[in-house]
Amino acid sequence: MPELEVKTGRSVEDIRTGLLALEKGNYITWEDKSDTRNIVIIEGWDRNPNISTPPTPPGAANRYFTEY
């Protein structure tokens, strides 16, 4: 947990809340909650790729340089 605090800049309470949400969503299992070494990752990626940002349409990058 101390390493997660340092790397994320979050409090233990915030980290624990996030881990519990991941467990509830079936992304991880965490049977012995006394230690983060007991976390097992079930799914390490987002299940719905459509939620991410839409792809850039063709030519959009060029318009940035020509129109702005």
Backbone atoms as SQL, in Angstrom:
CREATE TABLE atoms (id INTEGER PRIMARY KEY, chain TEXT, resi INTEGER, resn TEXT, atom TEXT, x REAL, y REAL, z REAL);
INSERT INTO atoms VALUES
  (1, 'A', 1, 'MET', 'N', 0.816, -1.201, 0.000),
  (2, 'A', 1, 'MET', 'CA', 0.000, 0.000, 0.000),
  (3, 'A', 1, 'MET', 'C', 0.863, 1.269, 0.000),
  (4, 'A', 2, 'PRO', 'N', 1.967, 1.301, 0.757),
  (5, 'A', 2, 'PRO', 'CA', 2.802, 2.516, 0.728),
  (6, 'A', 2, 'PRO', 'C', 3.325, 2.842, -0.675),
  (7, 'A', 3, 'GLU', 'N', 3.663, 1.819, -1.444),
  (8, 'A', 3, 'GLU', 'CA', 4.156, 2.063, -2.799),
  (9, 'A', 3, 'GLU', 'C', 3.052, 2.650, -3.679),
  (10, 'A', 4, 'LEU', 'N', 1.824, 2.170, -3.529),
  (11, 'A', 4, 'LEU', 'CA', 0.707, 2.730, -4.280),
  (12, 'A', 4, 'LEU', 'C', 0.453, 4.177, -3.879),
  (13, 'A', 5, 'GLU', 'N', 0.606, 4.490, -2.591),
  (14, 'A', 5, 'GLU', 'CA', 0.441, 5.874, -2.133),
  (15, 'A', 5, 'GLU', 'C', 1.440, 6.791, -2.815),
  (16, 'A', 6, 'VAL', 'N', 2.682, 6.368, -2.865),
  (17, 'A', 6, 'VAL', 'CA', 3.736, 7.189, -3.458),
  (18, 'A', 6, 'VAL', 'C', 3.518, 7.339, -4.963),
  (19, 'A', 7, 'LYS', 'N', 3.218, 6.234, -5.640),
  (20, 'A', 7, 'LYS', 'CA', 3.106, 6.266, -7.103),
  (21, 'A', 7, 'LYS', 'C', 1.846, 6.959, -7.593),
  (22, 'A', 8, 'THR', 'N', 0.768, 6.906, -6.811),
  (23, 'A', 8, 'THR', 'CA', -0.479, 7.530, -7.264),
  (24, 'A', 8, 'THR', 'C', -0.723, 8.892, -6.639),
  (25, 'A', 9, 'GLY', 'N', -0.092, 9.175, -5.510),
  (26, 'A', 9, 'GLY', 'CA', -0.349, 10.428, -4.806),
  (27, 'A', 9, 'GLY', 'C', -1.694, 10.432, -4.102),
  (28, 'A', 10, 'ARG', 'N', -2.278, 9.273, -3.926),
  (29, 'A', 10, 'ARG', 'CA', -3.595, 9.145, -3.284),
  (30, 'A', 10, 'ARG', 'C', -3.443, 8.643, -1.860),
  (31, 'A', 11, 'SER', 'N', -4.485, 8.850, -1.068),
  (32, 'A', 11, 'SER', 'CA', -4.479, 8.359, 0.306),
  (33, 'A', 11, 'SER', 'C', -4.821, 6.871, 0.321),
  (34, 'A', 12, 'VAL', 'N', -4.538, 6.210, 1.435),
  (35, 'A', 12, 'VAL', 'CA', -4.853, 4.791, 1.586),
  (36, 'A', 12, 'VAL', 'C', -6.353, 4.565, 1.396),
  (37, 'A', 13, 'GLU', 'N', -7.156, 5.461, 1.919),
  (38, 'A', 13, 'GLU', 'CA', -8.610, 5.332, 1.800),
  (39, 'A', 13, 'GLU', 'C', -9.056, 5.397, 0.330),
  (40, 'A', 14, 'ASP', 'N', -8.487, 6.323, -0.438),
  (41, 'A', 14, 'ASP', 'CA', -8.821, 6.435, -1.865),
  (42, 'A', 14, 'ASP', 'C', -8.385, 5.191, -2.643),
  (43, 'A', 15, 'ILE', 'N', -7.201, 4.692, -2.339),
  (44, 'A', 15, 'ILE', 'CA', -6.690, 3.500, -3.014),
  (45, 'A', 15, 'ILE', 'C', -7.571, 2.304, -2.693),
  (46, 'A', 16, 'ARG', 'N', -7.921, 2.145, -1.420),
  (47, 'A', 16, 'ARG', 'CA', -8.766, 1.032, -1.002),
  (48, 'A', 16, 'ARG', 'C', -10.138, 1.116, -1.689),
  (49, 'A', 17, 'THR', 'N', -10.696, 2.318, -1.784),
  (50, 'A', 17, 'THR', 'CA', -11.989, 2.507, -2.456),
  (51, 'A', 17, 'THR', 'C', -11.895, 2.108, -3.926),
  (52, 'A', 18, 'GLY', 'N', -10.828, 2.507, -4.577),
  (53, 'A', 18, 'GLY', 'CA', -10.627, 2.142, -5.973),
  (54, 'A', 18, 'GLY', 'C', -10.459, 0.648, -6.172),
  (55, 'A', 19, 'LEU', 'N', -9.684, 0.027, -5.291),
  (56, 'A', 19, 'LEU', 'CA', -9.483, -1.419, -5.390),
  (57, 'A', 19, 'LEU', 'C', -10.781, -2.182, -5.138),
  (58, 'A', 20, 'LEU', 'N', -11.571, -1.715, -4.187),
  (59, 'A', 20, 'LEU', 'CA', -12.857, -2.364, -3.924),
  (60, 'A', 20, 'LEU', 'C', -13.805, -2.217, -5.108),
  (61, 'A', 21, 'ALA', 'N', -13.747, -1.067, -5.791),
  (62, 'A', 21, 'ALA', 'CA', -14.571, -0.879, -6.982),
  (63, 'A', 21, 'ALA', 'C', -14.121, -1.826, -8.097),
  (64, 'A', 22, 'LEU', 'N', -12.811, -2.022, -8.236),
  (65, 'A', 22, 'LEU', 'CA', -12.301, -2.968, -9.224),
  (66, 'A', 22, 'LEU', 'C', -12.718, -4.396, -8.895),
  (67, 'A', 23, 'GLU', 'N', -12.735, -4.704, -7.602),
  (68, 'A', 23, 'GLU', 'CA', -13.166, -6.035, -7.185),
  (69, 'A', 23, 'GLU', 'C', -14.660, -6.224, -7.451),
  (70, 'A', 24, 'LYS', 'N', -15.439, -5.213, -7.153),
  (71, 'A', 24, 'LYS', 'CA', -16.881, -5.284, -7.393),
  (72, 'A', 24, 'LYS', 'C', -17.188, -5.438, -8.878),
  (73, 'A', 25, 'GLY', 'N', -16.384, -4.808, -9.725),
  (74, 'A', 25, 'GLY', 'CA', -16.554, -4.903, -11.169),
  (75, 'A', 25, 'GLY', 'C', -15.928, -6.159, -11.771),
  (76, 'A', 26, 'ASN', 'N', -15.409, -7.030, -10.918),
  (77, 'A', 26, 'ASN', 'CA', -14.777, -8.287, -11.344),
  (78, 'A', 26, 'ASN', 'C', -13.556, -8.074, -12.239),
  (79, 'A', 27, 'TYR', 'N', -12.803, -7.013, -11.979),
  (80, 'A', 27, 'TYR', 'CA', -11.527, -6.808, -12.657),
  (81, 'A', 27, 'TYR', 'C', -10.397, -7.463, -11.870),
  (82, 'A', 28, 'ILE', 'N', -10.566, -7.551, -10.534),
  (83, 'A', 28, 'ILE', 'CA', -9.562, -8.169, -9.661),
  (84, 'A', 28, 'ILE', 'C', -10.264, -9.034, -8.623),
  (85, 'A', 29, 'THR', 'N', -9.497, -9.928, -8.012),
  (86, 'A', 29, 'THR', 'CA', -9.954, -10.603, -6.791),
  (87, 'A', 29, 'THR', 'C', -8.996, -10.189, -5.690),
  (88, 'A', 30, 'TRP', 'N', -9.545, -10.024, -4.501),
  (89, 'A', 30, 'TRP', 'CA', -8.731, -9.568, -3.365),
  (90, 'A', 30, 'TRP', 'C', -9.324, -10.177, -2.109),
  (91, 'A', 31, 'GLU', 'N', -9.017, -11.451, -1.893),
  (92, 'A', 31, 'GLU', 'CA', -9.609, -12.185, -0.783),
  (93, 'A', 31, 'GLU', 'C', -9.085, -11.722, 0.565),
  (94, 'A', 32, 'ASP', 'N', -7.761, -11.633, 0.719),
  (95, 'A', 32, 'ASP', 'CA', -7.157, -11.206, 1.990),
  (96, 'A', 32, 'ASP', 'C', -6.823, -9.726, 1.882),
  (97, 'A', 33, 'LYS', 'N', -7.718, -8.894, 2.345),
  (98, 'A', 33, 'LYS', 'CA', -7.572, -7.448, 2.172),
  (99, 'A', 33, 'LYS', 'C', -6.558, -6.804, 3.118),
  (100, 'A', 34, 'SER', 'N', -5.833, -7.624, 3.854),
  (101, 'A', 34, 'SER', 'CA', -4.822, -7.075, 4.750),
  (102, 'A', 34, 'SER', 'C', -3.539, -6.705, 4.006),
  (103, 'A', 35, 'ASP', 'N', -3.402, -7.182, 2.762),
  (104, 'A', 35, 'ASP', 'CA', -2.175, -6.944, 2.022),
  (105, 'A', 35, 'ASP', 'C', -2.484, -6.874, 0.527),
  (106, 'A', 36, 'THR', 'N', -1.892, -5.914, -0.159),
  (107, 'A', 36, 'THR', 'CA', -2.147, -5.762, -1.595),
  (108, 'A', 36, 'THR', 'C', -1.442, -6.839, -2.421),
  (109, 'A', 37, 'ARG', 'N', -0.534, -7.587, -1.826),
  (110, 'A', 37, 'ARG', 'CA', 0.135, -8.668, -2.552),
  (111, 'A', 37, 'ARG', 'C', -0.829, -9.810, -2.873),
  (112, 'A', 38, 'ASN', 'N', -2.003, -9.794, -2.253),
  (113, 'A', 38, 'ASN', 'CA', -2.991, -10.841, -2.483),
  (114, 'A', 38, 'ASN', 'C', -3.950, -10.516, -3.625),
  (115, 'A', 39, 'ILE', 'N', -3.741, -9.396, -4.299),
  (116, 'A', 39, 'ILE', 'CA', -4.615, -9.006, -5.408),
  (117, 'A', 39, 'ILE', 'C', -4.256, -9.826, -6.638),
  (118, 'A', 40, 'VAL', 'N', -5.286, -10.365, -7.284),
  (119, 'A', 40, 'VAL', 'CA', -5.102, -11.108, -8.531),
  (120, 'A', 40, 'VAL', 'C', -5.888, -10.373, -9.610),
  (121, 'A', 41, 'ILE', 'N', -5.203, -9.995, -10.681),
  (122, 'A', 41, 'ILE', 'CA', -5.860, -9.288, -11.785),
  (123, 'A', 41, 'ILE', 'C', -6.574, -10.308, -12.662),
  (124, 'A', 42, 'ILE', 'N', -7.866, -10.100, -12.851),
  (125, 'A', 42, 'ILE', 'CA', -8.667, -10.974, -13.707),
  (126, 'A', 42, 'ILE', 'C', -8.696, -10.405, -15.121),
  (127, 'A', 43, 'GLU', 'N', -8.935, -9.118, -15.205),
  (128, 'A', 43, 'GLU', 'CA', -9.048, -8.454, -16.497),
  (129, 'A', 43, 'GLU', 'C', -8.298, -7.135, -16.403),
  (130, 'A', 44, 'GLY', 'N', -7.282, -6.968, -17.229),
  (131, 'A', 44, 'GLY', 'CA', -6.434, -5.792, -17.126),
  (132, 'A', 44, 'GLY', 'C', -6.703, -4.723, -18.161),
  (133, 'A', 45, 'TRP', 'N', -7.881, -4.736, -18.772),
  (134, 'A', 45, 'TRP', 'CA', -8.200, -3.747, -19.793),
  (135, 'A', 45, 'TRP', 'C', -9.663, -3.366, -19.681),
  (136, 'A', 46, 'ASP', 'N', -10.024, -2.283, -20.337),
  (137, 'A', 46, 'ASP', 'CA', -11.401, -1.800, -20.309),
  (138, 'A', 46, 'ASP', 'C', -12.276, -2.732, -21.135),
  (139, 'A', 47, 'ARG', 'N', -13.427, -3.083, -20.619),
  (140, 'A', 47, 'ARG', 'CA', -14.313, -4.019, -21.310),
  (141, 'A', 47, 'ARG', 'C', -15.041, -3.386, -22.486),
  (142, 'A', 48, 'ASN', 'N', -15.267, -2.088, -22.441),
  (143, 'A', 48, 'ASN', 'CA', -16.037, -1.434, -23.484),
  (144, 'A', 48, 'ASN', 'C', -15.149, -0.418, -24.201),
  (145, 'A', 49, 'PRO', 'N', -14.524, -0.815, -25.295),
  (146, 'A', 49, 'PRO', 'CA', -13.621, 0.117, -25.984),
  (147, 'A', 49, 'PRO', 'C', -14.350, 1.296, -26.624),
  (148, 'A', 50, 'ASN', 'N', -15.671, 1.242, -26.765),
  (149, 'A', 50, 'ASN', 'CA', -16.428, 2.341, -27.369),
  (150, 'A', 50, 'ASN', 'C', -16.518, 3.556, -26.456),
  (151, 'A', 51, 'ILE', 'N', -16.186, 3.400, -25.185),
  (152, 'A', 51, 'ILE', 'CA', -16.244, 4.522, -24.249),
  (153, 'A', 51, 'ILE', 'C', -15.057, 5.460, -24.456),
  (154, 'A', 52, 'SER', 'N', -13.973, 4.944, -24.980),
  (155, 'A', 52, 'SER', 'CA', -12.790, 5.778, -25.162),
  (156, 'A', 52, 'SER', 'C', -13.058, 6.861, -26.203),
  (157, 'A', 53, 'THR', 'N', -12.099, 7.732, -26.392),
  (158, 'A', 53, 'THR', 'CA', -12.275, 8.841, -27.325),
  (159, 'A', 53, 'THR', 'C', -12.444, 8.323, -28.752),
  (160, 'A', 54, 'PRO', 'N', -13.275, 8.958, -29.529),
  (161, 'A', 54, 'PRO', 'CA', -13.489, 8.495, -30.908),
  (162, 'A', 54, 'PRO', 'C', -12.227, 8.687, -31.746),
  (163, 'A', 55, 'PRO', 'N', -12.056, 7.885, -32.786),
  (164, 'A', 55, 'PRO', 'CA', -10.854, 8.028, -33.619),
  (165, 'A', 55, 'PRO', 'C', -10.861, 9.353, -34.358),
  (166, 'A', 56, 'THR', 'N', -9.680, 9.854, -34.626),
  (167, 'A', 56, 'THR', 'CA', -9.533, 11.108, -35.363),
  (168, 'A', 56, 'THR', 'C', -9.866, 10.861, -36.832),
  (169, 'A', 57, 'PRO', 'N', -10.737, 11.676, -37.407),
  (170, 'A', 57, 'PRO', 'CA', -11.077, 11.468, -38.821),
  (171, 'A', 57, 'PRO', 'C', -9.877, 11.750, -39.721),
  (172, 'A', 58, 'PRO', 'N', -9.844, 11.123, -40.887),
  (173, 'A', 58, 'PRO', 'CA', -8.715, 11.343, -41.802),
  (174, 'A', 58, 'PRO', 'C', -8.565, 12.824, -42.154),
  (175, 'A', 59, 'GLY', 'N', -7.344, 13.294, -42.136),
  (176, 'A', 59, 'GLY', 'CA', -7.056, 14.674, -42.495),
  (177, 'A', 59, 'GLY', 'C', -7.196, 15.670, -41.357),
  (178, 'A', 60, 'ALA', 'N', -7.685, 15.253, -40.204),
  (179, 'A', 60, 'ALA', 'CA', -7.904, 16.175, -39.089),
  (180, 'A', 60, 'ALA', 'C', -6.591, 16.757, -38.574),
  (181, 'A', 61, 'ALA', 'N', -5.544, 15.952, -38.548),
  (182, 'A', 61, 'ALA', 'CA', -4.255, 16.447, -38.065),
  (183, 'A', 61, 'ALA', 'C', -3.710, 17.528, -38.995),
  (184, 'A', 62, 'ASN', 'N', -3.904, 17.360, -40.282),
  (185, 'A', 62, 'ASN', 'CA', -3.428, 18.366, -41.246),
  (186, 'A', 62, 'ASN', 'C', -4.220, 19.664, -41.121),
  (187, 'A', 63, 'ARG', 'N', -5.514, 19.580, -40.856),
  (188, 'A', 63, 'ARG', 'CA', -6.331, 20.793, -40.713),
  (189, 'A', 63, 'ARG', 'C', -5.852, 21.654, -39.554),
  (190, 'A', 64, 'TYR', 'N', -5.328, 21.035, -38.512),
  (191, 'A', 64, 'TYR', 'CA', -4.830, 21.803, -37.376),
  (192, 'A', 64, 'TYR', 'C', -3.760, 22.788, -37.833),
  (193, 'A', 65, 'PHE', 'N', -2.872, 22.340, -38.682),
  (194, 'A', 65, 'PHE', 'CA', -1.765, 23.194, -39.134),
  (195, 'A', 65, 'PHE', 'C', -2.168, 24.185, -40.204),
  (196, 'A', 66, 'THR', 'N', -3.219, 23.879, -40.936),
  (197, 'A', 66, 'THR', 'CA', -3.609, 24.777, -42.028),
  (198, 'A', 66, 'THR', 'C', -4.710, 25.771, -41.636),
  (199, 'A', 67, 'GLU', 'N', -5.516, 25.439, -40.646),
  (200, 'A', 67, 'GLU', 'CA', -6.639, 26.288, -40.273),
  (201, 'A', 67, 'GLU', 'C', -6.437, 27.105, -39.015),
  (202, 'A', 68, 'TYR', 'N', -5.446, 26.743, -38.201),
  (203, 'A', 68, 'TYR', 'CA', -5.301, 27.472, -36.921),
  (204, 'A', 68, 'TYR', 'C', -3.991, 28.201, -36.853);
